[in-house]
Amino acid sequence: MTQKEWSGKTQGGNFGQKAIYYYFRYGSLGVMYGLLFFVIPFYMIFARKGYKSSAWYAKNCLKIKSWKIPFFVFRNFYSFGTVFLDRFAFLGNPTRKFKFSIENHEQFFDLLEQPKGFLIASAHVGNYEMLAYAFAQSKKKIYPVLYGAEAEVFQKLRSGFFAQNNLYPIVLTANSTHIFEINNALREGNIISTPADRTMGNTKTIETVFMGKTAKFPIGIFHLALTFDVPILTLFVMKKGYKEYKIYIQKIENQNNTGTKEEKIKFLCNEYVKSLEKVVHQYPKQWYNFYPFWKDFR
């Protein structure tokens, strides 16, 4: 089976996401964590595409024994549920305290002092949106690139919060107007952040080995880095415990200065994949691509 593109949608729908948001104005995060133990079995039974994708990842990438796979899938789904709830817990009540630690924080703050803009390559691991709460700064605007197919209420809620924290979402559009917004942001010396692990539609991709299996990765962010001659940081926000996260930052150095543009793009992509693979090995349950990600998926 060939690798399929992600649909671009977040689970929950408008009603469900709005209900969670209003609950968290006053409600307990721990109580919602407990409810996940009753909700997750429902998803394991009825969300078959997600279950099969998680099980394939467990078997083929993590080499987990067959009898242990259902238990891994449960933990994978449960982990996803907790970061989803954390996201709304902060949106519903911004005074709620989360603890953050940052590895290589100087690489981020050094680039803030430079006149050039830069790129942040994230992924659908951990809880990337918690970056907005961990990095309150006013030196550069951050433009996170978002998928327009996500539930409308979630976009409205987080856009309101982002505006207070110097973040200005760019929503991917069918008519490609987002391209002009991205270009302008980089020309003005600001920051573009985008996940670099999902393909949609006619996205140009490159094949590389990730977690021991061949997968496709979009080349857009690496093409931007070369076009605008700006640096790239990989940045992953991983859940360490209850209300606790660790942020991993790594600057991607372009050491291939003599090759063609295609060779340079491949080099940057491979460096990104190495950084992503390192964090996925460390936090295997926080891989949240619940669709046929790998080329060999069966």
C-alpha positions, 0 to 999 in steps of 0.5 A: 500500500502506498503512503497516503496523505493526512486529511488535515482534521483534528478529532473532536468536532466543533461541539466537542472541542467547545464543550472541553474549552468551557469545561476547563474554565473551572474544571479539573485536568486530573478528572479529565485524564481519568475519563480517558480510561473510559474513552480510549477503548471506544476509539480503539474499537471504532477508530480502526484506521488510527488503531491499525496505524499505531499498531503497524508503527509498534510492530514494524518500527518499535519491534513490539511483540504482537501480544503487547501491541494492544497495550501499546496502542492504548498508551499511545491513544491515552498519551494523545488524549492527555496532550489534547486536554492540556492544550484546551486546559491552558486555552480555557484557563491561561492561569493554569500552571505548566512546568517547562524545561528547555534543552539548547534554549540559547540556540533559539534566543541567539537567533532572536537577536539576529536581523534575519528571520528563521524557520522552526521545523516541528512535527506531530509529536508531543504537544507543539502548541505549548510552545506558545506558552513557554516562549513569551517574547516580543523581539520577533513575530512567530507565524505558525502555519496551520491546516484549515481543515481543523475544527473551526472553534479550535482555530478561533480559540487559539487564534485569540490566545496567539494574538496576545503572545506575538503569534500570528497563524497562517492558515493553508489555503486552496488558492495558495495565498498563504505562500505570500504571507510566509514569504513576507514574514521571512523578508521582515525578519520574523519566524515561520514554524510548521510541522515537517512530517505531513504531506497533503495534496500536491505537496512536493516530497522526498523519500528517506528512512525514518525509524527503519522504514521508508517514508515521505517528508514534505520539502517546503520548509527546506526549500524556504531555508535555501531560498531565503538563506535563513537557519532552521531549528527543529523544535519538539515539545514533549510531555514529561509528566502531569503539567510538565514538558521538556522542549528539545531544540536543535539547529540544523546546519547546512554543511552541503554548500557545494551540491545542487539545490536538490542535494542541499534540500535532501541533506537538510531533510535528512538532518531533520529526520535524524533529530525527529527520530532521536526524540521519537525513540526517547518518547515512542508513545508520543508519535501522533500520526494516525494514518498510513505514514510509512511507504510499506504500510500494510 
